[in-house]
């Protein structure tokens, strides 16, 4: 059975071929979009459609036997429900005057949110998380910059104070050196007077011997 035959099979129940074609297209489109988005579509008694990720692997070319690298990919998967399996295996008989797939329980078709609504809500939450993360990162960066600026300013002030202290100590040392220099000169001038006195004493001793 192809799509056209499927439409013909349900046309009488939906009131016409066009209505049946629109219904089939709408159902298939909803399933495909949900699976592509990563959602799991489950129909009780029929089966479930889901997206499966396959990691990168090596495979064999059936014609040449050559080993080929296969990239990571995602594939759709359909798993038949237990009711579907039982009907195919023959453990259960197809109902003649009722649908083969179990009907959904009362109230279940209007309770849950649609797939599109759920996807939009998830996208909004992700965007909000990204915005909060960006704001937090910006705040941390600004705080780090302020702290670094404060440290740099404190280091500059400390260096300037050290330079002033060193300059003052150098001035004091120079002033002390100036005061010490005249004293040394005065001491040097008094020294020749001692030598003259010594010569006079020698002269006196010489005169005494001559007598």
Residue pairs with C-beta under 8 A, 6 or more apart in sequence:
1 9
3 24
6 24
7 17
7 20
7 21
7 24
8 17
8 20
10 20
10 23
10 24
11 17
11 19
11 20
13 20
14 20
14 23
30 41
30 115
31 41
31 49
33 115
34 40
34 41
34 49
34 115
35 41
35 49
35 50
35 51
35 76
36 51
37 115
37 119
38 51
39 51
39 115
39 118
39 119
40 48
40 49
40 50
40 51
41 48
41 49
41 50
42 48
42 49
43 81
43 101
44 81
44 83
44 101
44 102
44 104
45 81
45 82
45 83
45 84
45 100
45 101
45 102
46 80
46 81
46 83
46 84
46 101
47 78
47 79
47 80
47 81
47 84
48 78
48 79
48 81
49 76
49 77
49 78
50 76
50 77
50 79
51 74
51 75
51 76
51 77
52 74
52 75
52 76
52 77
53 72
53 73
53 74
54 72
54 73
54 74
54 75
55 72
56 69
56 70
56 71
56 72
57 70
58 67
58 68
58 69
58 70
59 67
59 68
59 70
60 66
60 67
60 68
61 67
61 68
80 88
83 92
83 101
83 102
84 101
86 92
87 93
87 94
87 100
94 100
113 121
